[in-house]
Amino acid sequence: MQDPIRIPACFSSREKSTDDPAAVNRSGKKVFVSVYRTKIAGQCRLITVMWCKNLLLHGLFVSVEGPEGESHHSCKVELKPWYFWRKQGSKRFMVEGKAVDVFWDLKIAKFNGETEPQSDYYVAVVCEEEVVLLLGDLKKDAYRKTGSRPALIKPILVSKKEHIFAKKKFSTRVKFHEKGRFHEISIECNNLHHHPEGGLDPEMEIRIDGHLVINVKHLQWKFRGNDSISMSKFRVEVYWDVHDWLFSPGLRHALFIFKPISLSFPPPTPLSSQATSSSSLEGYNPSGSSGFCLFLYAWKVE
């Protein structure tokens, strides 16, 4: 299973820039990626906002994807605790001859232990005097700093992707709806349960807000699969691939896809378990803010 996330080395100036995810995975860095679709330089494009975290600092990386899938990389921001000035600023790059500016203010951002900031910050992407993407809760400050107007076309959240590391139990927090509350997702793989007839009989439990919603027994036979979870006003389609957890040596990873579907709109075309690229996520209903996917890459370290 290939990892579709292209991850730069966004921490130390001594590191060489790389798109090799294995290098980041070996380092144990946490990565959180949000992909949005909006109009930039006259065309519909994807904006990728990536947050990275290690023991000493946070990193921010923003890129805009061209029509053919090529990336026009914007900026790499290192949020080291002893560099106050780097927590606010702007950078410019060009897309199809148009200037794209990225503004950020993270001076008082509260991360609350997460890779992505939770409050008191903004990250704004500006093109042709329009704020085509605005993240964070300091929106008035962002418009005042950029001197630009809101975009006529609201960006659509396409997918979120997260890398997490653990030995046995994995957990993360996510919103299934833009204006909804955070939900706690936990995944636990128990491969120490001995079958009565001898040998190992691994199983997997997926919980949301502490409630058991999926229990996969005989995981050695069901290492790939999907199930559906019913929640208030929407359901969540869950796909998993834990093959490498069971059958590959060394640092092993699994892929989980959580796809919320609003019950107020007709469901989109089912997502293939092999379609992990964000470019395959076209056709989602922009009216339903639950129309995105969370890609969770769980790395098992032993």
PAZAPA-4460 file (N, C-alpha, C; in steps of 0.05 Angstrom, whole numbers, plus 32768, in hexadecimal, padded with zeros to 4 digits):
% residues 302
    n_x    n_y    n_z   ca_x   ca_y   ca_z    c_x    c_y    c_z   seq   type   mol
   8011   7FE8   8000   8000   8000   8000   8012   8019   8000     1      M     A
   800E   802A   7FED   801E   8042   7FEA   8013   8059   7FFA     2      Q     A
   8024   8069   8005   801C   8081   8014   801A   8098   8000     3      D     A
   8002   80A4   7FFC   8000   80B9   7FE8   8008   80D4   7FF2     4      P     A
   800F   80D7   800C   8015   80F1   8017   8032   80F8   8011     5      I     A
   8036   810E   8003   8051   8117   7FFE   8059   812A   8014     6      R     A
   806E   8122   8024   8075   8130   803C   8090   813D   8039     7      I     A
   8092   8157   803D   80AC   8164   803C   80BA   8162   8056     8      P     A
   80D5   8166   8056   80E4   8167   806F   80E0   8184   8079     9      A     A
   80CE   8188   808B   80C6   81A4   8092   80CD   81AB   80AE    10      C     A
   80E5   81A2   80B7   80ED   81A9   80D2   8107   81B7   80D4    11      F     A
   811C   81AB   80CA   8137   81B7   80CE   8142   81C0   80B4    12      S     A
   814F   81D7   80B4   815C   81E1   809B   8173   81CF   8093    13      S     A
   817C   81BE   80A6   8191   81AB   80A0   8187   8193   8090    14      R     A
   816D   818F   8092   8162   8178   8084   815E   817E   8066    15      E     A
   8162   816B   8056   815D   816E   803A   8140   816A   8035    16      K     A
   8135   817B   8023   8118   8178   801C   8114   815D   800F    17      S     A
   80FF   8150   8017   80F9   8135   800C   80DC   8131   800A    18      T     A
   80D3   8122   7FF6   80B8   811A   7FF4   80B5   80FD   7FFB    19      D     A
   80C9   80F1   8007   80C8   80D5   800F   80BB   80D2   802A    20      D     A
   80A2   80C7   802C   8094   80C6   8045   80A2   80B3   8059    21      P     A
   80B1   809F   804F   80BE   808C   8060   80D2   809A   8073    22      A     A
   80DF   80AF   8068   80F3   80BD   8078   80E6   80CB   8090    23      A     A
   80CE   80D6   808B   80BF   80E3   80A0   80B4   80CF   80B4    24      V     A
   80AA   80B9   80A9   809F   80A4   80BA   80B3   8099   80CD    25      N     A
   80CC   8094   80C3   80E1   8089   80D4   80E8   809D   80EB    26      R     A
   80E4   80B7   80E6   80EC   80CA   80FA   80D7   80CD   8110    27      S     A
   80BF   80C2   810C   80AB   80C3   8120   809C   80DE   8121    28      G     A
   809E   80EE   810C   8091   8108   810B   8073   8104   8106    29      K     A
   8063   8113   8115   8046   8113   8110   8040   8126   80F9    30      K     A
   802D   811E   80E8   8026   812D   80D0   8008   812F   80CE    31      V     A
   7FFE   8147   80C9   7FE1   814B   80C5   7FDE   815B   80AC    32      F     A
   7FCE   8151   8099   7FCB   815E   807F   7FAE   8163   8079    33      V     A
   7FA7   817B   8071   7F8C   8182   8067   7F8E   818B   804A    34      S     A
   7F7C   8180   803A   7F7B   8187   801D   7F61   8195   8017    35      V     A
   7F63   81AC   800A   7F4C   81BC   8003   7F4B   81C0   7FE5    36      Y     A
   7F33   81C2   7FDA   7F2F   81C8   7FBE   7F23   81E5   7FBB    37      R     A
   7F30   81F6   7FAB   7F26   8211   7FA7   7F31   821B   7F8D    38      T     A
   7F29   8234   7F86   7F31   8240   7F6D   7F49   8252   7F71    39      K     A
   7F5F   824D   7F63   7F77   825D   7F64   7F81   8261   7F48    40      I     A
   7F88   827A   7F41   7F93   8281   7F26   7F80   8276   7F10    41      A     A
   7F66   827A   7F14   7F53   8274   7EFF   7F4B   8257   7EFD    42      G     A
   7F56   8245   7F0D   7F50   8228   7F0B   7F4B   821C   7F26    43      Q     A
   7F3C   8206   7F26   7F37   81F7   7F3F   7F50   81E7   7F46    44      C     A
   7F5B   81EB   7F5E   7F74   81DE   7F66   7F71   81D4   7F83    45      R     A
   7F84   81C3   7F8A   7F86   81B9   7FA5   7F9B   81C8   7FB5    46      L     A
   7F94   81D0   7FCD   7FA7   81DC   7FE0   7FAC   81C8   7FF6    47      I     A
   7FC5   81C2   7FFB   7FCD   81B0   8011   7FDA   81BF   8027    48      T     A
   7FCF   81BC   803F   7FDA   81C9   8057   7FE3   81B2   8069    49      V     A
   7FFD   81B2   806F   8009   819C   807E   8016   81A7   8097    50      M     A
   800F   819A   80AE   801B   81A0   80C8   802C   8189   80D0    51      W     A
   8044   818E   80D9   8056   8179   80E2   805F   8180   80FF    52      C     A
   8065   816B   810E   806C   816F   812A   8081   815B   8132    53      K     A
   8095   8164   8141   80A7   8152   814F   80AB   815C   816C    54      N     A
   80BF   8153   817A   80C2   815A   8196   80C8   8178   819A    55      L     A
   80D5   8185   8187   80DE   81A0   818B   80CE   81B6   817D    56      L     A
   80C0   81B0   8168   80B4   81C5   8159   809C   81BB   8148    57      L     A
   808D   81CE   813D   8079   81C9   8129   8082   81D4   810E    58      H     A
   8078   81C8   80F9   807E   81D2   80DE   8064   81D5   80CE    59      G     A
   8063   81E9   80BD   804D   81EE   80AC   8056   81EE   808F    60      L     A
   8048   81E1   807E   804F   81DF   8061   8036   81E3   8051    61      F     A
   8036   81F5   803D   801E   81FA   802C   8026   81F7   800F    62      V     A
   8016   81EA   8000   801B   81E7   7FE3   8001   81E8   7FD3    63      S     A
   8004   81F0   7FBA   7FED   81F1   7FA8   7FF3   81DE   7F91    64      V     A
   7FE0   81CE   7F8B   7FE3   81BA   7F75   7FD9   81C5   7F5B    65      E     A
   7FE8   81C1   7F46   7FE1   81CA   7F2C   7FCD   81B8   7F1E    66      G     A
   7FC2   81BF   7F07   7FAE   81AF   7EF9   7FB7   8193   7EF3    67      P     A
   7FD1   818F   7EEE   7FDC   8175   7EE7   7FE6   8166   7EFF    68      E     A
   7FE1   8170   7F17   7FEA   8163   7F2F   8005   816C   7F3A    69      G     A
   8013   817E   7F2B   802D   8187   7F34   8029   819B   7F4B    70      E     A
   803C   819D   7F5D   8039   81AE   7F75   804A   81C7   7F72    71      S     A
   803E   81DE   7F7A   804D   81F7   7F7B   8050   81FC   7F99    72      H     A
   8067   81F5   7FA4   806A   81F6   7FC1   806D   8213   7FCA    73      H     A
   8061   8218   7FE1   8060   8233   7FEB   8075   8238   8000    74      S     A
   8070   822F   8018   8082   8236   802E   8085   8220   8042    75      C     A
   809C   8221   8050   80A2   820F   8065   80A7   8220   807E    76      K     A
   8097   821E   8092   8099   822E   80AA   80A0   821D   80C1    77      V     A
   80B6   8223   80CF   80BE   8214   80E7   80B7   8224   80FF    78      E     A
   80A6   8219   8110   809C   8227   8128   80AD   821F   8140    79      L     A
   80C5   8227   8141   80D6   8221   8158   80D0   8234   816F    80      K     A
   80D0   8229   8188   80C8   823A   819E   80DA   8251   81A3    81      P     A
   80F4   8250   819A   8106   8266   819F   8107   827A   8188    82      W     A
   80F6   8276   8173   80F5   8289   815C   80D8   8295   815C    83      Y     A
   80D4   82AA   816B   80B9   82B6   816C   80B1   82C2   8152    84      F     A
   80C3   82CF   8144   80BC   82DD   812B   80B2   82CB   8115    85      W     A
   80BA   82B2   8115   80B2   82A0   80FF   8094   8297   8103    86      R     A
   8089   829D   8119   806D   8295   811E   8059   82A8   8111    87      K     A
   8063   82BD   8104   8051   82CE   80F5   8060   82D8   80DC    88      Q     A
   8053   82D8   80C5   8060   82E1   80AD   8051   82DA   8094    89      G     A
   805E   82DC   807D   8052   82D5   8064   8067   82CD   8050    90      S     A
   805F   82BE   803C   8071   82B6   8026   8061   82B5   800C    91      K     A
   806F   82B9   7FF6   8062   82BA   7FDC   806F   82A6   7FC9    92      R     A
   805E   829A   7FB8   8067   828A   7FA2   8054   828D   7F8A    93      F     A
   805B   8283   7F73   804C   8288   7F5B   803E   826F   7F51    94      M     A
   8025   8272   7F48   8016   825C   7F3C   800B   8267   7F22    95      V     A
   8014   825C   7F0B   800A   8264   7EF1   800D   8282   7EED    96      E     A
   8023   828D   7EF7   8028   82AA   7EF4   801A   82BB   7F07    97      G     A
   800A   82B0   7F19   7FFB   82BF   7F2D   8009   82BC   7F48    98      K     A
   800B   82D2   7F57   8017   82D2   7F71   8004   82C6   7F86    99      A     A
   800E   82B3   7F96   7FFF   82A7   7FAB   800E   82AD   7FC5   100      V     A
   8001   82BA   7FD9   800D   82C1   7FF2   8001   82B0   8008   101      D     A
   8012   82A7   801A   800A   8299   8032   8011   82AA   804A   102      V     A
   7FFD   82B1   805A   8000   82C0   8072   7FFA   82AE   808A   103      F     A
   8009   82B1   809F   8004   82A1   80B7   800A   82B1   80D0   104      W     A
   7FFA   82AC   80E5   7FFF   82B7   80FF   7FFB   82A1   8114   105      D     A
   8010   8297   811F   800F   8281   8132   801C   8289   814D   106      L     A
   801E   82A3   8152   802C   82AC   816A   801F   82A1   8184   107      K     A
   8005   82A1   8185   7FF7   8297   819D   7FE7   827E   8197   108      I     A
   7FED   8271   8181   7FDE   8259   817A   7FDF   8244   8190   109      A     A
   7FC8   8238   8195   7FC6   8223   81A9   7FC4   8208   819B   110      K     A
   7FD7   81F6   819F   7FD7   81DC   8192   7FCA   81C7   81A4   111      F     A
   7FCB   81CB   81BE   7FBE   81B8   81D1   7FC7   819B   81CC   112      N     A
   7FE1   8199   81C6   7FED   817E   81C2   7FE8   8172   81A7   113      G     A
   7FDA   8180   8195   7FD3   8176   817B   7FE8   8180   8166   114      E     A
   7FE9   8173   814F   7FFB   817B   813A   7FF1   8194   812C   115      T     A
   7FD7   8196   8129   7FCA   81AE   811D   7FC1   81C1   8133   116      E     A
   7FC5   81DB   8130   7FBC   81ED   8145   7F9D   81EC   8148   117      P     A
   7F94   81F1   8161   7F78   81EF   8167   7F6A   820A   8169   118      Q     A
   7F79   821F   8170   7F6C   8239   8172   7F82   824F   8172   119      S     A
   7F78   8268   8171   7F89   8280   8173   7F9E   8282   815D   120      D     A
   7F96   827E   8144   7FA9   827F   812E   7F9A   8284   8114   121      Y     A
   7FA9   828A   80FF   7F9E   8289   80E4   7FB4   8282   80D0   122      Y     A
   7FAC   8275   80BA   7FBD   8271   80A3   7FAB   8278   808B   123      V     A
   7FB4   828C   807B   7FA4   8296   8065   7FB4   8293   804B   124      A     A
   7FA7   8289   8036   7FB2   8287   801B   7FA4   829C   800A   125      V     A
   7FB3   82AE   7FFD   7FA7   82C4   7FEE   7FB1   82C4   7FD2   126      V     A
   7F9E   82C8   7FBF   7FA5   82C9   7FA3   7F92   82DE   7F96   127      C     A
   7F9D   82F0   7F87   7F8E   8305   7F79   7F7B   8314   7F8C   128      E     A
   7F86   831B   7FA3   7F78   832B   7FB7   7F60   831D   7FC3   129      E     A
   7F5F   8302   7FC1   7F4B   82F2   7FCE   7F57   82DE   7FE1   130      E     A
   7F4B   82DB   7FF9   7F54   82C7   800C   7F47   82AC   8003   131      V     A
   7F56   829D   7FF4   7F4A   8284   7FE9   7F48   826D   7FFD   132      V     A
   7F58   8270   8013   7F57   825C   8028   7F5E   826A   8042   133      L     A
   7F4E   8266   8057   7F53   8272   8071   7F4E   825D   8087   134      L     A
   7F63   8257   8096   7F61   8244   80AC   7F66   8252   80C6   135      L     A
   7F59   8248   80DB   7F5C   8254   80F5   7F45   8265   80FD   136      G     A
   7F46   826F   8116   7F2F   827E   8121   7F34   829C   8122   137      D     A
   7F4C   82A6   811B   7F52   82C2   811B   7F4D   82CE   80FF   138      L     A
   7F34   82CB   80F6   7F2D   82D3   80DA   7F2F   82F1   80D6   139      K     A
   7F25   8301   80E9   7F26   831E   80E6   7F43   8327   80E4   140      K     A
   7F55   831C   80F4   7F71   8323   80F2   7F7D   831C   80D7   141      D     A
   7F74   8305   80CC   7F7E   82FC   80B3   7F76   830F   809C   142      A     A
   7F5D   8317   809B   7F54   8329   8086   7F61   8345   8089   143      Y     A
   7F65   834E   80A2   7F72   8368   80A6   7F90   8366   809D   144      R     A
   7F9D   8350   80A3   7FBA   834E   809C   7FBD   834B   807E   145      K     A
   7FAD   833B   8071   7FB0   8336   8055   7FA6   834D   8044   146      T     A
   7F93   835C   804E   7F87   8371   803E   7F77   8367   8027   147      G     A
   7F6D   834E   8029   7F5F   8342   8013   7F42   833A   801B   148      S     A
   7F32   8336   8007   7F16   832F   800B   7F12   8311   800B   149      R     A
   7EFC   8308   8017   7EF5   82EB   8016   7EF1   82E2   7FF9   150      P     A
   7EF8   82CA   7FF3   7EF4   82BF   7FD8   7ED7   82BA   7FD3   151      A     A
   7ECF   82BD   7FBA   7EB3   82B8   7FB2   7EAD   829A   7FB3   152      L     A
   7EC1   8289   7FAF   7EBD   826C   7FB0   7EC9   8262   7FCA   153      I     A
   7EB8   8255   7FDA   7EC1   824A   7FF4   7ED1   8230   7FEF   154      K     A
   7EE8   822E   7FFB   7EF8   8215   7FF8   7EE9   81FD   8004   155      P     A
   7EEE   81E6   7FF8   7EE1   81CD   8000   7EF7   81BB   800C   156      I     A
   7EF2   81B1   8024   7F04   819E   8031   7F01   8183   8023   157      L     A
   7F17   817A   8017   7F16   8161   8008   7F1E   8149   801A   158      V     A
   7F34   814C   8029   7F3D   8136   8039   7F4F   8140   8050   159      S     A
   7F50   8130   8065   7F64   8134   807A   7F74   811A   807C   160      K     A
   7F8E   811D   8081   7F9F   8106   8082   7FB2   8109   809B   161      K     A
   7FB4   80F4   80AA   7FC4   80F6   80C3   7FD5   80DE   80C6   162      E     A
   7FEE   80E2   80CE   8001   80CD   80D6   8003   80CC   80F4   163      H     A
   7FFE   80B5   8101   8002   80B3   811D   8012   809A   8123   164      I     A
   8020   809A   813A   8033   8084   8141   802A   8079   815C   165      F     A
   802C   805E   815E   8027   8051   8178   8030   8034   8175   166      A     A
   802D   8025   818B   8034   8009   818A   801B   7FF8   8187   167      K     A
   8005   8000   8194   7FED   7FF0   8195   7FD4   7FFF   8191   168      K     A
   7FD2   8017   819E   7FB9   8026   819E   7FBE   8041   8191   169      K     A
   7FAD   804A   817F   7FAF   8063   8171   7F97   8074   8176   170      F     A
   7F9A   808E   8178   7F83   809F   817D   7F88   80BA   8170   171      S     A
   7F72   80C7   8168   7F73   80E1   815C   7F58   80EF   8160   172      T     A
   7F57   8109   815C   7F3E   8118   815E   7F37   8124   8143   173      R     A
   7F1E   8124   813C   7F16   812D   8122   7EF9   8137   8122   174      V     A
   7EF4   814B   8111   7ED8   8155   810D   7ECD   8147   80F4   175      K     A
   7EB6   813A   80F6   7EA9   812F   80DF   7E98   8144   80D0   176      F     A
   7E94   815B   80DD   7E85   8170   80D1   7E93   818A   80D8   177      H     A
   7E94   819D   80C5   7EA3   81B5   80C9   7E9B   81C4   80E2   178      E     A
   7E81   81C5   80E9   7E77   81D3   8100   7E71   81C0   8117   179      K     A
   7E78   81A7   8114   7E73   8194   812A   7E88   8193   813F   180      G     A
   7E85   8182   8152   7E99   8180   8167   7EAE   816B   8160   181      R     A
   7EC3   816B   816F   7ED9   8158   816B   7ED0   813D   8176   182      F     A
   7ED7   8128   8167   7ED3   810C   8170   7EEE   80FF   8173   183      H     A
   7EEF   80EE   8187   7F07   80DF   818D   7F06   80C4   817F   184      E     A
   7F19   80BE   816D   7F1A   80A4   8160   7F32   8095   816C   185      I     A
   7F2D   807D   8174   7F43   806C   817E   7F42   8051   8170   186      S     A
   7F59   8046   816A   7F5C   802D   815C   7F70   801C   816C   187      I     A
   7F67   8004   8172   7F79   7FF2   8181   7F7A   7FD7   8174   188      E     A
   7F92   7FCD   8170   7F96   7FB3   8163   7FA1   7FA0   8179   189      C     A
   7F92   7F8C   817F   7F9A   7F79   8193   7FA3   7F5F   8185   190      N     A
   7FBD   7F5A   8183   7FC6   7F42   8176   7FD2   7F2E   818A   191      N     A
   7FCA   7F31   81A3   7FD4   7F1F   81B8   7FBF   7F0C   81C2   192      L     A
   7FA8   7F0D   81B5   7F92   7EFC   81BD   7F96   7EE0   81B1   193      H     A
   7F9A   7ECD   81C2   7F9F   7EB1   81B8   7F85   7EA3   81B2   194      H     A
   7F85   7E98   819B   7F6E   7E88   8193   7F6D   7E6E   81A3   195      H     A
   7F55   7E64   81AB   7F53   7E4C   81BB   7F61   7E34   81AE   196      P     A
   7F62   7E33   8194   7F6E   7E1D   8186   7F8C   7E21   8182   197      E     A
   7F96   7E37   818E   7FB3   7E3C   818B   7FB8   7E52   8176   198      G     A
   7FCF   7E60   8179   7FD7   7E75   8167   7FCA   7E90   816E   199      G     A
   7FD0   7EA4   815F   7FC6   7EBF   8163   7FAC   7EC4   8154   200      L     A
   7F9B   7ED2   8161   7F81   7ED9   8154   7F7D   7EF8   8157   201      D     A
   7F8B   7F08   8148   7F8A   7F25   814C   7F6E   7F31   8146   202      P     A
   7F68   7F46   8154   7F4F   7F55   814E   7F54   7F72   8151   203      E     A
   7F41   7F82   8146   7F45   7F9F   8146   7F2B   7FAC   8150   204      M     A
   7F2E   7FC1   8160   7F17   7FD0   816A   7F1A   7FEE   8162   205      E     A
   7F04   7FF9   8158   7F03   8015   8151   7EEE   8022   8162   206      I     A
   7EF5   8037   8171   7EE3   8044   8183   7EE0   8062   817B   207      R     A
   7EC9   806D   817E   7EC4   8089   817A   7EB8   8094   8194   208      I     A
   7EC5   80A7   81A0   7EBD   80B3   81BA   7EBA   809D   81CF   209      D     A
   7ECC   808A   81CE   7ECC   8075   81E2   7EB9   805E   81DD   210      G     A
   7EA7   8060   81C9   7E94   804C   81C3   7E9F   8039   81AD   211      H     A
   7E9D   801F   81B2   7EA6   800C   819E   7E93   800B   8187   212      L     A
   7E9D   8012   816F   7E8C   8014   8157   7E93   7FFE   8143   213      V     A
   7EAC   7FF5   8143   7EB4   7FDF   8130   7EC6   7FCC   813F   214      I     A
   7EC0   7FB3   813E   7ED0   7F9E   814A   7ED6   7F89   8135   215      N     A
   7EEF   7F87   812C   7EF6   7F75   8116   7F05   7F5D   8123   216      V     A
   7EF9   7F46   8123   7F06   7F2E   812D   7F13   7F1F   8116   217      K     A
   7F25   7F0D   811D   7F33   7EFD   8108   7F40   7F10   80F4   218      H     A
   7F4F   7F24   80FE   7F5A   7F39   80EE   7F6E   7F2E   80D9   219      L     A
   7F79   7F17   80DE   7F8C   7F0C   80CA   7F7E   7F04   80B0   220      Q     A
   7F63   7F01   80B1   7F53   7EFB   8099   7F44   7F14   808F   221      W     A
   7F42   7F28   80A0   7F32   7F40   8099   7F43   7F59   809B   222      K     A
   7F5C   7F57   8092   7F6F   7F6D   8095   7F68   7F84   8082   223      F     A
   7F56   7F80   806F   7F4B   7F96   805E   7F2D   7F94   805F   224      R     A
   7F20   7FAB   8062   7F03   7FA9   8063   7EF7   7FC5   8067   225      G     A
   7EDD   7FC5   806B   7ECE   7FDF   8070   7EB5   7FD9   8080   226      N     A
   7EAC   7FEE   808D   7E93   7FEC   809D   7E87   8008   809F   227      D     A
   7E6F   800A   80A9   7E60   8023   80AA   7E58   8029   80C7   228      S     A
   7E5B   8042   80D0   7E54   804A   80EB   7E3E   805F   80E9   229      I     A
   7E28   805B   80F7   7E12   806E   80F7   7E16   8082   810D   230      S     A
   7E14   809C   8106   7E16   80B2   811A   7DFF   80C5   8115   231      M     A
   7DFC   80D9   8126   7DE7   80EC   8124   7DE9   80FC   810A   232      S     A
   7DD5   80FA   80F9   7DD3   8109   80E0   7DE7   8101   80CA   233      K     A
   7DF8   80EE   80D0   7E0A   80E5   80BB   7E15   80C9   80C3   234      F     A
   7E21   80BC   80AF   7E2E   80A3   80B5   7E4B   80A5   80AC   235      R     A
   7E5B   8093   80B6   7E78   8093   80B0   7E7F   8078   80A4   236      V     A
   7E89   8079   808B   7E93   8061   807F   7EB0   805E   8087   237      E     A
   7EB8   8046   8091   7ED3   8041   809A   7EDF   802B   8089   238      V     A
   7EF7   8031   807F   7F07   801E   806F   7F21   8019   807E   239      Y     A
   7F2B   8001   807D   7F45   7FFC   808A   7F56   7FE9   807A   240      W     A
   7F70   7FEB   807D   7F83   7FD9   8071   7F9A   7FD6   8085   241      D     A
   7F9B   7FC0   8094   7FAF   7FBB   80A9   7FC1   7FA4   80A1   242      V     A
   7FC3   7F9F   8087   7FD4   7F88   807E   7FF0   7F89   8089   243      H     A
   7FFD   7FA1   8087   8019   7FA2   808F   801C   7F9F   80AD   244      D     A
   8008   7FA6   80BD   800A   7FA1   80DA   800E   7F83   80E0   245      W     A
   8001   7F73   80D0   8001   7F56   80D5   8017   7F47   80C7   246      L     A
   801F   7F50   80AF   8030   7F3F   809E   804A   7F4C   8096   247      F     A
   8050   7F65   809E   8069   7F72   8095   807B   7F76   80AD   248      S     A
   8095   7F72   80AA   80A8   7F77   80C0   80AF   7F94   80C3   249      P     A
   80BB   7F9B   80DA   80C5   7FB6   80DE   80AF   7FCA   80E3   250      G     A
   80B5   7FE4   80DD   80A1   7FF9   80E0   8089   7FF4   80CE   251      L     A
   8072   7FF1   80DA   805B   7FE9   80CA   8045   7FFE   80CC   252      R     A
   8035   8001   80B6   8020   8014   80B6   8006   8008   80AD   253      H     A
   7FF0   8016   80B4   7FD5   800E   80AB   7FC7   8027   80A2   254      A     A
   7FB4   8023   8090   7FA4   803A   8086   7F87   8037   808E   255      L     A
   7F7C   804D   8099   7F60   804F   80A0   7F54   8067   8092   256      F     A
   7F3C   8063   8086   7F2E   8079   8079   7F13   807C   8086   257      I     A
   7F0E   8094   8091   7EF4   809B   809D   7EE6   80AF   808A   258      F     A
   7ED0   80A7   807F   7EC2   80B7   806B   7EA6   80BD   8075   259      K     A
   7EA2   80D5   8081   7E87   80DD   808A   7E75   80E4   8073   260      P     A
   7E5C   80DB   8075   7E48   80E1   8060   7E2F   80EC   806D   261      I     A
   7E28   8104   8065   7E10   8111   8070   7DF7   8102   8066   262      S     A
   7DE5   80FD   8079   7DCC   80F0   8071   7DB8   8103   8064   263      L     A
   7DBF   811D   8063   7DAE   8131   8056   7DB2   8132   8038   264      S     A
   7DC7   8124   802E   7DCD   8125   8011   7DD1   8109   8007   265      F     A
   7DCC   8104   7FED   7DD1   80EA   7FE2   7DEE   80E3   7FE5   266      P     A
   7DF5   80CA   7FEC   7E11   80C3   7FF0   7E20   80C3   7FD6   267      P     A
   7E39   80CC   7FD5   7E49   80CC   7FBD   7E51   80B0   7FB5   268      P     A
   7E5E   80AE   7F9F   7E68   8094   7F96   7E7A   8088   7FAA   269      T     A
   7E76   806E   7FB1   7E87   8061   7FC6   7EA4   8063   7FBF   270      P     A
   7EB4   8068   7FD4   7ED1   806B   7FD0   7EDE   8050   7FCF   271      L     A
   7EED   804B   7FBB   7EFC   8031   7FB9   7F10   8030   7FCF   272      S     A
   7F15   8018   7FDA   7F29   8015   7FEF   7F45   801A   7FE4   273      S     A
   7F48   801B   7FCA   7F62   8020   7FBF   7F66   803D   7FB7   274      Q     A
   7F50   804D   7FB8   7F52   8069   7FAF   7F5A   807B   7FC6   275      A     A
   7F74   807D   7FCB   7F7E   808C   7FE1   7F89   80A7   7FD9   276      T     A
   7F8A   80AD   7FC0   7F94   80C7   7FB7   7F7E   80DC   7FB9   277      S     A
   7F86   80F4   7FC2   7F72   8109   7FC4   7F66   8111   7FA9   278      S     A
   7F74   810C   7F93   7F6A   8113   7F79   7F51   8102   7F72   279      S     A
   7F4C   80ED   7F81   7F35   80DC   7F7B   7F1C   80E4   7F8A   280      S     A
   7F1E   80FB   7F98   7F08   8103   7FAA   7EF6   8118   7F9D   281      L     A
   7EF4   8118   7F83   7EE3   812B   7F76   7EC6   8122   7F77   282      E     A
   7EB4   8135   7F75   7E98   812E   7F74   7E8A   812E   7F8F   283      G     A
   7E98   8137   7FA4   7E8C   8139   7FBE   7E79   8151   7FBF   284      Y     A
   7E63   814E   7FCE   7E4F   8163   7FD0   7E5A   8179   7FE1   285      N     A
   7E5F   8191   7FD6   7E6A   81A6   7FE6   7E57   81B1   7FFB   286      P     A
   7E3D   81AC   7FF7   7E29   81B5   800A   7E2A   81A6   8024   287      S     A
   7E33   818D   8023   7E36   817D   803C   7E53   817E   8045   288      G     A
   7E58   818C   805B   7E74   8190   8064   7E80   8176   806E   289      S     A
   7E6F   8161   8070   7E7A   8148   8079   7E86   8138   8061   290      S     A
   7E85   8144   8049   7E8F   8135   8032   7EAD   8136   802E   291      G     A
   7EBC   812B   8041   7ED8   8129   803E   7EE1   810E   804A   292      F     A
   7EFA   8108   8047   7F05   80EF   8052   7F1C   80F6   8066   293      C     A
   7F1D   80E6   807B   7F34   80E7   808D   7F45   80CE   8087   294      L     A
   7F5E   80D2   807E   7F71   80BD   8079   7F83   80BB   8092   295      F     A
   7F81   80A5   80A0   7F91   80A2   80B8   7FA6   808C   80B4   296      L     A
   7FC0   8095   80B4   7FD6   8082   80B1   7FE1   807C   80CC   297      Y     A
   7FDD   8064   80D6   7FE6   805C   80F0   7FFF   804C   80EE   298      A     A
   8015   8056   80FA   802F   8049   80F8   8035   803A   8112   299      W     A
   8039   8021   8110   803E   800F   8127   805C   800D   812B   300      K     A
   8065   8017   8143   8081   8016   8149   8086   8002   815F   301      V     A
   8098   7FEF   815B   809E   7FDB   816F   80BC   7FD9   8174   302      E     A
***
